[in-house]
Amino acid sequence: MILRERRLPVPWYPESAEKITLFLEGLPPGKEPRNALAAFAPHAGWFYSGPIAAAAVSALDPRAETVAVIGGHLPAGMPPLFAEEDGVRTPLGDLPIDGEFRDILKKALGGRPDRYQDNTVEILLPMVRYYFPRSRVLWIRLPAEIASLDAGELIARTAAALNRKTAVLGSTDLTHYGDNYGFSPRGRGKTALGWVREVNDAAFIQAVLEGDGGKILRRAEEDFSACSVGAVLGALGFARASGAGQARLLAYGTSADADAGAAARGIPDSFVGYGALSWHSP
């Protein structure tokens, strides 16, 4: 069995099963019933976005036999990328990849092997292993284009054809603000943080709540408010084809909120927004 090994260094997520379990068991229970068909989560280091990501992962239906984790960081025009290994190693144990499902999707979408180090999928896999200890996974990355909505619908049709109960987890961070990211349209400090929270990220979240794929893509491209919008479109396409209702906002925050010392030092010049949303059966 060929396993995809961990590629992110320890600061991204804990190195042991004990530390991962302690982290996740210390989080408050989710507010929504655990029956979501799809969700999207952030993909920063767990110190910053772990609780928000866990709100999304833990909302997914625990009966899922396969959990498709859709990452991004791919521009429009790139082919979808798939992990070709037999499984993925996590500190909690190995996660088998659903090879039959993957091969059907890869052929239909013209996918290529994902041989690169990328955080958008890997960062979420220990959580998937914790909440879905008996499930298989799909490792997919989709480009930032409207065709990723169709890819999500294809995942739903393939799951039905295989009689495979499936949940989808999309992966994106929201606005990357500040000098570190070359994006500072509202200066610094409280004004900047308030604008990201209440305007820029809020507009992207509202587009997702409305379920408008074209608007989601425009907000991401014009407002620089999502780094992996293809993953969100894939999750939306799956949710829509699976008969889900309107998306629900589970949690929101920023890296500035996560830093307990920020109040003393002031708002950082650079920070990132994070959101968790889910789609449930009506």
Backbone torsions as a table, in degrees:
resi	resn	phi	psi	omega
1	MET	NA	122.9	179.3
2	ILE	-90.9	123.2	-178.2
3	LEU	-109.8	142.4	171.7
4	ARG	-83.7	119.3	-176.1
5	GLU	-82.7	161.4	175.2
6	ARG	-59.6	135.7	178.4
7	ARG	-120.7	-18.6	178.2
8	LEU	-85.0	138.2	179.1
9	PRO	-69.6	166.2	-172.3
10	VAL	-54.2	-39.1	-178.3
11	PRO	-57.6	-20.4	-179.6
12	TRP	-69.7	-44.6	176.2
13	TYR	-155.3	158.4	-172.6
14	PRO	-59.0	155.8	-174.7
15	GLU	-93.1	-9.1	-175.2
16	SER	-130.1	157.4	177.2
17	ALA	-61.5	-37.9	-178.6
18	GLU	-63.0	-44.4	-177.9
19	LYS	-70.8	-36.5	177.2
20	ILE	-65.6	-45.2	179.1
21	THR	-62.2	-42.8	178.9
22	LEU	-61.3	-43.0	179.6
23	PHE	-60.6	-51.1	-174.2
24	LEU	-72.8	-35.6	178.3
25	GLU	-70.1	-20.1	-179.9
26	GLY	-84.4	-2.8	-178.7
27	LEU	-86.6	149.3	176.9
28	PRO	-67.7	152.1	179.2
29	PRO	-65.2	152.1	179.2
30	GLY	-66.0	153.3	-179.0
31	LYS	-86.5	-19.6	-177.9
32	GLU	-100.0	153.3	175.0
33	PRO	-62.0	148.2	-176.4
34	ARG	-86.0	71.7	179.8
35	ASN	-141.5	23.9	-178.2
36	ALA	-69.5	140.7	174.7
37	LEU	-81.2	-31.7	-178.4
38	ALA	-153.7	161.7	178.8
39	ALA	-158.5	165.8	166.0
40	PHE	-131.1	149.5	-171.0
41	ALA	-138.2	158.4	174.2
42	PRO	-77.8	168.3	-176.0
43	HIS	-134.9	30.3	174.0
44	ALA	-82.2	179.8	175.0
45	GLY	-58.7	150.2	-174.6
46	TRP	-61.5	-29.6	178.1
47	PHE	-56.7	-38.4	-175.2
48	TYR	-90.5	-45.4	-171.2
49	SER	-123.9	4.8	-176.6
50	GLY	-55.7	-48.7	179.9
51	PRO	-61.9	-35.9	179.4
52	ILE	-70.3	-42.9	177.3
53	ALA	-60.9	-42.5	-179.6
54	ALA	-63.1	-31.6	177.0
55	ALA	-61.6	-35.6	178.9
56	ALA	-76.0	-48.5	-176.8
57	VAL	-62.3	-42.6	-176.6
58	SER	-72.4	-12.9	178.1
59	ALA	-81.5	-17.1	-177.2
60	LEU	-70.0	150.3	-177.7
61	ASP	-61.4	119.6	-176.8
62	PRO	-68.5	-8.8	179.0
63	ARG	-82.8	-2.7	-177.7
64	ALA	-60.5	128.8	176.4
65	GLU	-81.9	-30.1	177.5
66	THR	-132.9	133.1	176.2
67	VAL	-112.6	114.7	178.1
68	ALA	-88.7	114.2	177.6
69	VAL	-99.2	115.4	-176.3
70	ILE	-105.1	117.7	175.5
71	GLY	-101.3	-170.2	-176.6
72	GLY	-146.8	-123.1	-173.9
73	HIS	60.1	29.7	177.8
74	LEU	-121.0	128.8	177.0
75	PRO	-74.1	164.5	175.3
76	ALA	-57.7	143.2	180.0
77	GLY	95.6	-16.2	176.6
78	MET	-80.3	146.7	175.7
79	PRO	-74.9	155.6	172.1
80	PRO	-59.9	148.8	179.3
81	LEU	-115.0	140.5	-178.2
82	PHE	-129.9	138.1	170.0
83	ALA	-70.6	129.8	-175.6
84	GLU	-101.5	0.5	178.5
85	GLU	-71.2	171.3	178.1
86	ASP	-80.6	-20.1	-178.1
87	GLY	-169.4	177.8	-178.5
88	VAL	-127.5	133.3	178.5
89	ARG	-86.6	131.6	173.0
90	THR	-128.8	162.1	177.9
91	PRO	-60.8	-21.3	179.6
92	LEU	-89.5	-3.8	-176.7
93	GLY	128.4	170.8	-175.7
94	ASP	-79.7	144.1	175.0
95	LEU	-109.3	114.7	177.3
96	PRO	-70.7	143.4	175.3
97	ILE	-91.1	138.7	178.9
98	ASP	-78.8	88.7	-173.4
99	GLY	-64.9	-38.3	179.3
100	GLU	-61.6	-48.3	179.9
101	PHE	-61.4	-49.1	-178.4
102	ARG	-56.8	-46.5	-174.3
103	ASP	-65.3	-36.0	176.6
104	ILE	-64.1	-47.5	-179.4
105	LEU	-64.9	-43.8	-177.8
106	LYS	-59.9	-43.0	179.1
107	LYS	-66.1	-44.1	-177.0
108	ALA	-68.0	-33.3	-175.3
109	LEU	-97.4	-3.3	-176.2
110	GLY	65.7	39.8	-175.7
111	GLY	-74.8	163.5	178.7
112	ARG	-127.6	162.3	179.0
113	PRO	-65.6	139.1	174.7
114	ASP	-93.3	98.4	-178.0
115	ARG	-103.3	11.8	-170.1
116	TYR	-105.1	156.0	170.6
117	GLN	-79.4	125.9	-178.5
118	ASP	-155.9	137.4	-174.0
119	ASN	-84.3	-16.1	-167.0
120	THR	-64.3	-30.7	176.6
121	VAL	-99.6	-49.0	-172.3
122	GLU	-56.3	-40.2	-173.8
123	ILE	-61.7	-24.5	-176.6
124	LEU	-94.6	-13.4	-173.0
125	LEU	-66.8	-37.7	175.3
126	PRO	-60.5	-34.8	176.6
127	MET	-67.7	-41.2	177.0
128	VAL	-60.4	-43.1	179.3
129	ARG	-63.3	-35.9	-179.8
130	TYR	-69.7	-48.2	-175.0
131	TYR	-84.7	-18.3	-178.6
132	PHE	-132.3	67.1	-172.3
133	PRO	-66.4	-17.2	-177.8
134	ARG	-113.0	9.8	-176.4
135	SER	-96.5	161.3	169.6
136	ARG	-97.6	167.9	-178.6
137	VAL	-129.0	161.3	165.4
138	LEU	-119.2	133.8	176.5
139	TRP	-109.0	109.3	-176.4
140	ILE	-133.4	143.8	167.9
141	ARG	-125.9	130.4	-176.5
142	LEU	-113.8	146.5	-178.4
143	PRO	-78.5	165.5	-177.9
144	ALA	-83.1	74.4	-179.9
145	GLU	-153.4	160.0	-173.6
146	ILE	-65.5	-21.7	177.9
147	ALA	-61.6	-20.8	178.5
148	SER	-67.8	-24.2	172.8
149	LEU	-63.8	-43.1	177.8
150	ASP	-66.0	-35.7	178.0
151	ALA	-61.4	-40.1	177.0
152	GLY	-63.4	-39.5	176.9
153	GLU	-64.7	-37.0	177.3
154	LEU	-64.0	-37.9	176.6
155	ILE	-60.0	-41.6	179.5
156	ALA	-65.5	-43.3	-179.3
157	ARG	-66.5	-38.3	179.6
158	THR	-68.0	-40.4	177.1
159	ALA	-59.2	-42.1	179.0
160	ALA	-65.8	-41.5	-179.3
161	ALA	-65.3	-34.4	179.0
162	LEU	-86.6	-3.9	-174.6
163	ASN	54.9	43.7	-176.9
164	ARG	-110.7	113.3	177.2
165	LYS	-67.7	120.1	-168.0
166	THR	-130.8	142.3	170.9
167	ALA	-121.2	150.1	-178.3
168	VAL	-121.3	135.3	178.3
169	LEU	-124.4	109.4	174.9
170	GLY	-85.6	157.2	-172.6
171	SER	-133.6	113.7	174.0
172	THR	-153.0	145.6	163.8
173	ASP	-92.8	165.0	-178.1
174	LEU	-100.8	-141.2	-172.7
175	THR	-57.7	128.6	171.5
176	HIS	-100.2	107.4	-171.0
177	TYR	-113.9	140.5	171.3
178	GLY	116.6	179.0	-176.2
179	ASP	-61.3	-31.1	179.3
180	ASN	-61.1	-23.7	-175.1
181	TYR	-117.8	2.5	179.1
182	GLY	65.3	33.0	-176.8
183	PHE	-144.4	101.5	-176.8
184	SER	-142.1	59.2	-175.4
185	PRO	-71.7	-12.7	-179.3
186	ARG	-122.8	32.6	175.5
187	GLY	68.7	-136.6	-176.2
188	ARG	-134.9	175.2	173.0
189	GLY	75.7	-150.7	-173.5
190	LYS	-61.7	-37.7	-180.0
191	THR	-61.4	-45.1	-179.6
192	ALA	-65.1	-47.1	-178.3
193	LEU	-64.3	-41.6	178.1
194	GLY	-63.3	-38.7	179.1
195	TRP	-66.0	-42.6	178.4
196	VAL	-61.6	-47.8	-177.3
197	ARG	-66.0	-49.7	-166.2
198	GLU	-94.2	-15.4	-177.2
199	VAL	-120.6	-64.6	-169.7
200	ASN	-70.0	-53.9	177.3
201	ASP	-67.2	-36.4	-178.5
202	ALA	-62.1	-36.7	-180.0
203	ALA	-67.8	-39.1	178.0
204	PHE	-67.2	-45.8	179.3
205	ILE	-59.7	-40.7	179.6
206	GLN	-63.4	-38.5	177.4
207	ALA	-62.7	-38.9	177.8
208	VAL	-67.2	-42.4	178.5
209	LEU	-60.8	-33.8	178.9
210	GLU	-77.9	-17.7	178.8
211	GLY	72.4	27.0	-177.7
212	ASP	-98.2	101.6	-175.9
213	GLY	-59.9	-43.9	179.0
214	GLY	-62.3	-41.0	179.3
215	LYS	-68.0	-38.6	176.6
216	ILE	-58.7	-46.4	-179.8
217	LEU	-65.1	-42.3	179.2
218	ARG	-63.8	-44.3	-179.7
219	ARG	-61.4	-42.7	179.5
220	ALA	-62.9	-43.4	-175.9
221	GLU	-76.3	-42.2	-175.5
222	GLU	-82.3	-31.7	-176.0
223	ASP	-103.1	-5.1	-176.2
224	PHE	55.0	44.6	-171.3
225	SER	-108.2	7.9	174.0
226	ALA	-157.2	130.0	-176.6
227	CYS	-87.9	-13.9	-176.0
228	SER	-141.2	57.0	-172.6
229	VAL	-64.3	-25.5	177.1
230	GLY	-58.5	-34.9	178.7
231	ALA	-66.5	-38.7	178.2
232	VAL	-67.1	-42.6	178.5
233	LEU	-63.3	-38.8	176.9
234	GLY	-62.5	-43.4	178.1
235	ALA	-64.6	-41.3	178.2
236	LEU	-63.5	-43.6	179.7
237	GLY	-60.8	-42.5	177.1
238	PHE	-63.4	-46.5	-178.5
239	ALA	-60.4	-44.7	-179.0
240	ARG	-62.8	-46.5	-178.7
241	ALA	-69.0	-20.2	-179.4
242	SER	-93.2	0.8	176.1
243	GLY	85.5	20.0	-178.9
244	ALA	-71.2	157.6	174.8
245	GLY	-85.2	-165.0	-179.1
246	GLN	-63.3	147.4	177.8
247	ALA	-64.2	154.1	177.7
248	ARG	-123.8	136.8	175.8
249	LEU	-81.1	121.9	-178.6
250	LEU	-95.8	-39.7	-176.2
251	ALA	-163.7	153.4	176.3
252	TYR	-149.3	146.9	175.7
253	GLY	-172.9	-175.7	176.8
254	THR	-135.7	166.6	176.7
255	SER	-64.9	-26.3	175.9
256	ALA	-64.8	-36.2	179.1
257	ASP	-69.2	-32.9	-174.8
258	ALA	-73.2	-24.0	-176.2
259	ASP	-84.5	105.1	-176.4
260	ALA	-62.7	-24.9	-179.5
261	GLY	-86.9	-1.8	-175.7
262	ALA	-64.7	-33.8	-178.4
263	ALA	-60.3	-38.0	179.5
264	ALA	-76.0	-36.8	-176.7
265	ARG	-88.3	-16.0	-173.8
266	GLY	96.5	167.4	-179.2
267	ILE	-66.0	131.1	-178.9
268	PRO	-64.6	153.9	179.0
269	ASP	-68.2	-29.2	-179.4
270	SER	-126.4	138.0	-179.7
271	PHE	-159.8	169.0	-175.2
272	VAL	-133.2	143.6	176.1
273	GLY	-91.3	149.5	-178.6
274	TYR	-136.3	139.3	175.5
275	GLY	-139.3	154.9	172.7
276	ALA	-129.4	123.4	177.4
277	LEU	-131.0	155.8	-179.1
278	SER	-141.4	154.5	175.7
279	TRP	-117.7	125.3	-176.9
280	HIS	-115.1	161.5	172.1
281	SER	-61.3	141.1	-179.1
282	PRO	-66.7	NA	NA
